Amino acid sequence: MKKLVLILAMVTCFIGFSQSEADKQLNVLQQYKSAFNDTNYKTVYNLFSETYKETVALGIFEMRANRMKKAFGSIHSILKSQKQKEGFKVYNAFFTNTKNEAFTLMVKFNNQNKIDYISFNKK
């Protein structure tokens, strides 16, 4: 009986941990959405890992983000997708100027929940 209680406690702990990790990552995406919509690209850039920042300079990121916002508008919503890809979190992103057409948003988070990789792709 004690072993069963211990096993249930461990399983509950692991489920709680994975949910809180997913919640943290969704919170990062909500921060991304809010800062992107406010055209505060430096705040968005600070959500990225050092690995990403070594690859893409702030000026390049700001230029790309500004071009994306002009073309598609603000991010309306980000919803978890049923599709998954190994090593990535997959979401559906909706923009205000795309007539409810979803984009596939692929994100790779590091262990500090900073963004290592992000990609918006038209479906």
Number of C-alpha atoms within 10 A of each C-alpha: 6 7 8 9 10 11 12 12 12 12 12 11 12 12 12 12 12 11 12 12 15 14 12 14 20 18 13 19 20 15 15 21 19 17 16 21 15 11 16 15 20 14 15 22 22 14 18 21 18 13 13 16 16 9 8 14 11 16 12 10 16 18 11 12 18 16 12 13 17 10 12 14 17 20 19 15 15 20 15 14 14 8 10 12 9 7 10 14 19 22 23 21 23 22 19 14 15 15 9 11 14 19 18 21 22 20 20 18 18 13 10 10 18 18 24 17 15 16 11 15 12 10 9
